[in-house]
Amino acid sequence: MSKPTIILATSNGVGMGHLARASAVALALKPVANPIIVSMAGGIAEIPSFMGIRCEYIPGRDRLWMSREKWDAYLRDRLLALVDETDAKVLSFDGVVPYPGVIAARNANPKLKLVWVRRGLWQKKPQRFILGLQAKMMDAIVEPGDIARAYDFGPTSKRKDSVLTSPVSLFRKEDALSREDARKALGLDQNRPVALVQLGTGDSDVNHKMTAALEGLLGWKDLQVILTKAPIDKDGNSLAPEGLDIKVARYFPLAKVLHAFDAGICATGYNGVHELLPAQVPTVFVSNIRGTDDQEARARWCHDFGQLRNYRIHKYGQPYRQSVQSFLKQLVDKRLQISCMHLLLSKQLQRPRPLLSSA
């Protein structure tokens, strides 16, 4: 019996969150289905060579190449063409707001099942007012589990229209490279300390956080700093202070080489928390308030259960830099081991693979 084709579509989102989750689900689906990832995120170009999964890039409406109405029609037609080519039975969408083009693709093909992968921990943003209408358009809704779900009091927390799965993460202990092999893969010195910084760039507040975090690393002897994108603003100006040994690593999935790092500074997003904690990387998490993701709630849970030190987003000055520096040194010097995170990928709830493959 041939395996069914399942299309995993994602929005461009903020960062790589939606795309990383789709990649994790695709890997889990491979034994029972033929997954195809479709995304508006430019990072999709990095996936096929590393994971052996077919990917399709659709330029997002944020490119402003056409009007919103024309773009939604274009998205619908691209999706329908892919469905016709592959005889896909299921289309899933991972994003905050399912695009009209996605809904239109499903309506144009009644045999196609539409699944919404809807992360929890929403802030009370305007998108909450159309949750009920969007839910009625879906054949199924899947909520990826979150270690901080007990602190979820947002608009999706009381809804009964989704199926909760275990947390979705690209980190798998059995697949992760050893410290030595991970450093070889990244071209790093085996004997010098390494810090991973994943804060992103773009808006001025994010840029300030990046600069402050990097300044907090000054003075750490022989430190190697790994970033996932160049530390420059939209005008090409450097956000990094002088005196740091910085390398930009384009490695996907980064979860496979997390054992290379002695410490990390990361946004308190879904992927960062669900990868760095089970990888036991001592990390300073810095919450963002952009988008719908309630990173402050996730940070509070982690802080209350002893999993991280959270620094509030609007303190970028000298106290922030000193705190980052002293806390990271403390973590590395004491070889802090983050506990109780094996629950992430082992015994919790239902898995997304059977849910999607049977949709």
ROGU-639950 format. One record per residue (C-alpha): residue in one letter; y, z, x. Coordinates in steps of 0.001 Angstrom, whole numbers, padded with zeros to 6 digits, always signed. Last residue first. Example, Ala and Ser with C-alpha at 12.3 -4.5 7.8 and 13.67 -1.06 7.14 Angstrom:
! ROGU-639950
S-001060+007140+013670/A-004500+007800+012300/
***
This chain:
! ROGU-639950
A+012962+009256-006818/S+009559+009891-005209/S+010552+008963-001660/L+013869+010752-002065/L+012421+014098-003099/P+009455+013826-000776/R+011771+013451+002257/P+014506+015882+001210/R+012294+018935+001786/Q+011900+021639-000787/L+012727+025292-000206/Q+012889+026924+003184/K+009935+027397+005483/S+010662+025613+008732/L+013808+023680+009581/L+016580+026227+009324/L+014480+029390+009300/H+014186+029156+013074/M+017783+030409+013135/C+016998+034138+013348/S+018718+034839+016650/I+021497+033472+018856/Q+020744+034367+022449/L+023705+035556+024504/R+023196+034755+028157/K+025342+037787+029058/D+027491+035815+031495/V+027425+032751+029258/L+028576+034524+026136/Q+031173+036629+027937/K+032562+033557+029658/L+032846+031818+026300/F+034586+034835+024808/S+037093+035195+027626/Q+038123+031545+027619/V+038324+031098+023883/S+040253+034337+023493/Q+042687+033399+026253/R+043397+030049+024641/Y+043905+031617+021213/P+046170+034329+022577/Q+048178+031653+024470/G+048978+029563+021411/Y+046852+027579+018950/K+046606+030078+016133/H+046398+028091+012909/I+042675+027415+012788/R+041341+030899+012685/Y+038896+031731+015443/N+035285+032434+014507/R+032889+034236+016854/L+029341+033315+016069/Q+025922+034283+014718/G+026424+037976+014058/F+025604+037915+010353/D+029201+038576+009317/H+030487+035920+011740/C+028055+033271+010531/W+028867+034020+006904/R+032606+034066+007574/A+032391+030741+009434/R+030611+029074+006521/A+033298+030361+004148/E+036063+029177+006494/Q+034407+025777+006752/D+034780+025140+003041/D+034105+021377+003166/T+036354+019527+000715/G+038483+017625+003203/R+040737+019204+005808/I+040663+022967+006249/N+039170+023035+009727/S+037388+026050+011165/V+037022+026755+014876/F+033545+027767+016068/V+033049+029350+019489/T+029503+028665+020544/P+026599+030109+022494/V+023987+027287+022251/Q+020833+028593+020618/A+019583+025123+019576/P+019089+026595+016085/L+022787+027570+016129/L+024146+024366+017638/E+022539+021967+015164/H+023091+023495+011729/V+026523+024829+012671/G+027796+021554+014097/N+026271+019511+011299/Y+027824+021388+008388/G+031252+021815+009921/T+032544+024911+011686/A+034390+022803+014260/C+033010+023176+017776/I+033527+024874+021104/G+030287+025069+023058/A+028503+027007+025756/D+025874+026651+028481/F+025072+023088+027497/A+022162+020870+028548/H+019948+022377+025848/L+021963+020347+023347/V+020401+017085+024556/K+018408+016026+021470/A+021090+017231+019071/L+023446+014651+020582/P+021589+012001+018631/F+023052+009840+019886/Y+024733+009919+023272/R+028243+008622+023901/A+029349+011274+026393/V+033001+011569+027412/K+033266+013423+030718/I+035896+015975+031648/D+036250+017818+034969/L+039285+019907+034104/G+042351+020394+036328/E+045100+018747+034329/P+045319+019580+030663/A+043680+017374+028029/L+045455+015925+024986/S+046206+012633+026745/N+048614+010259+025062/G+047114+007049+023637/D+049464+006809+020677/K+046826+007974+018190/D+046144+011049+020316/I+043838+011210+023320/P+040868+013397+024228/A+038281+010588+024480/K+035333+011076+022166/T+032118+013090+022286/L+033476+015570+024821/I+031596+017163+027712/V+033306+019586+030075/Q+031846+020384+033505/L+032895+023772+034881/D+032939+024433+038629/K+034806+027715+038160/W+036101+028500+034680/G+039825+028587+035453/L+040833+026263+032674/L+038499+026456+029677/G+041123+027914+027357/E+043326+024915+028109/L+040579+022736+026640/A+040534+024779+023444/A+044321+024720+023135/T+044460+020955+023618/M+041740+020301+021021/K+043308+022696+018551/H+046682+021021+018887/N+045093+017606+018304/V+043429+018845+015131/D+046759+020164+013823/S+048491+016894+014723/D+046037+014727+012812/G+043649+012583+014840/T+041287+014209+017304/G+037834+015717+017121/L+036767+019299+017712/Q+033467+018908+019503/V+033742+020502+022973/L+030516+020994+024949/A+030679+023258+027988/V+028631+022780+031169/P+028066+025182+034072/R+027201+023680+037484/N+023734+023551+039051/Q+022142+020532+037371/D+025161+018280+037750/L+025458+016063+034689/G+024499+012422+034099/L+023980+012903+030371/A+020271+012027+030433/K+019809+014029+033630/R+021436+017024+031997/A+019078+016754+029044/D+016090+016456+031391/E+016989+019638+033261/R+017811+021691+030174/S+014674+020486+028424/L+014935+017697+025901/A+014796+018471+022195/D+011938+016890+020223/E+009878+020018+019528/K+012971+022091+018824/R+014216+019664+016219/F+017960+019253+015915/L+018938+016375+013628/S+019631+018809+010832/V+019221+018992+007068/P+019063+022497+005616/S+016105+022971+003252/T+016490+021285-000088/L+018268+022206-003323/V+017794+019939-006326/S+020982+019301-008260/D+022325+019499-011829/K+022481+023254-012336/R+026106+023793-011309/K+027202+027280-010332/S+027808+026594-006631/T+029317+023117-007047/P+032882+024333-007764/G+033028+026792-004866/F+031599+030294-004556/D+029344+029510-001583/Y+028975+032604+000599/A+025236+032942-000063/R+024957+029262+000860/A+025883+030026+004472/I+022649+028669+005963/D+023292+025491+003989/G+020666+023527+002071/P+021258+019832+001489/E+022023+019340-002218/V+020176+016436-003832/I+021396+014853-007064/A+019204+012571-009179/D+019458+009528-011444/M+023216+009672-011095/M+026034+008550-013420/K+026021+011827-015352/A+026711+013733-012112/Q+029911+011753-011543/L+031311+012771-014919/G+030473+016431-014351/L+031945+016503-010855/I+035205+014910-012010/F+037415+018002-011862/R+036034+019158-008520/Q+037670+016267-006671/P+041023+018032-007073/K+040118+020550-004307/K+038650+024001-004764/Q+036797+024043-001463/W+033231+022876-001584/L+030392+024792+000011/G+027665+022396-001192/R+026757+018954+000146/R+026106+016224-002426/V+023421+013667-001602/W+023743+011504-004718/V+020623+009549-005687/L+020765+006195-007491/K+017544+004564-008708/L+017527+000756-008814/K+015619-000809-011719/P+018834-001049-013770/N+020422-003371-011183/A+024079-004104-011995/N+024683-000479-012987/R+023385+000725-009610/A+025642-001611-007697/A+028605-000627-009890/I+028088+003058-009092/V+028159+002264-005374/G+031245+000067-005772/P+032973+002830-007727/Y+032581+004982-004611/P+030601+008187-004889/V+033037+011021-004063/V+032075+013700-001550/G+029619+011599+000408/D+025957+010911+001017/F+024821+008057-001240/S+021195+007287-001971/L+019884+003929-003124/V+016253+003831-004198/K+013866+000985-004983/A+014798-001412-002189/D+013419-004933-002577/T+014624-005653+000980/E+016698-008798+000473/D+017642-008105-003142/V+018674-004531-002331/L+020678-005736+000665/A+022473-008317-001483/L+023149-005655-004126/L+024685-003362-001497/R+026936-006083-000096/D+027972-007144-003616/R+028899-003627-004684/L+030851-003006-001465/Y+032801-006258-001943/A+033582-005341-005561/D+034771-001918-004383/W+036868-003619-001698/K+038479-005981-004178/E+039533-003097-006411/R+040859-001070-003474/S+042946-003963-002214/M+041908-005740+000960/W+041900-005296+004733/L+043199-001755+004416/R+040756-000510+007064/D+040508+002679+004972/R+038495+000607+002495/G+035550+000900+004829/P+033982-001900+006841/I+030283-002148+005907/Y+027857-001581+008772/E+024125-002023+008229/C+021470-000057+010096/R+017761-000556+010683/I+016134+002463+012271/G+014689+002500+015794/M+016314+005826+016589/F+018249+005393+019827/S+018983+001660+019816/P+019610+001627+016056/I+022049+004586+015883/E+025053+003871+018100/A+026620+001166+015919/I+026667+003634+013027/G+029529+005406+014770/G+031972+003023+013072/A+031523+004892+009804/M+031420+002705+006672/S+027685+003256+006473/V+024376+001750+005434/I+021214+003321+006815/I+017919+001613+006002/P+014802+003701+005470/N+011348+002112+005212/A+009211+004776+003536/V+006399+007304+004010/P+006230+008002+007757/K+009877+006934+008281/L+011352+009316+005692/A+011931+012289+008012/L+013720+010044+010513/A+015861+008621+007721/V+016768+012104+006472/A+018012+013105+009921/S+019954+009855+010268/A+021540+010300+006837/R+022597+013802+007835/A+024148+012493+011059/L+026024+009767+009174/H+027468+012175+006627/G+028664+014567+009326/M+029964+012129+011950/G+033670+013051+011781/V+035662+013142+008575/G+034085+010872+005971/N+033132+007223+006580/S+030998+007307+003442/T+027231+007156+003621/A+024483+004930+002255/L+020775+005630+002701/I+018837+002656+001355/I+015175+003351+000611/T+012489+000712+001049/P+009063+001509-000331/K+006018+001607+001967/S+003355-001005+001450/M+000000+000000+000000/
***
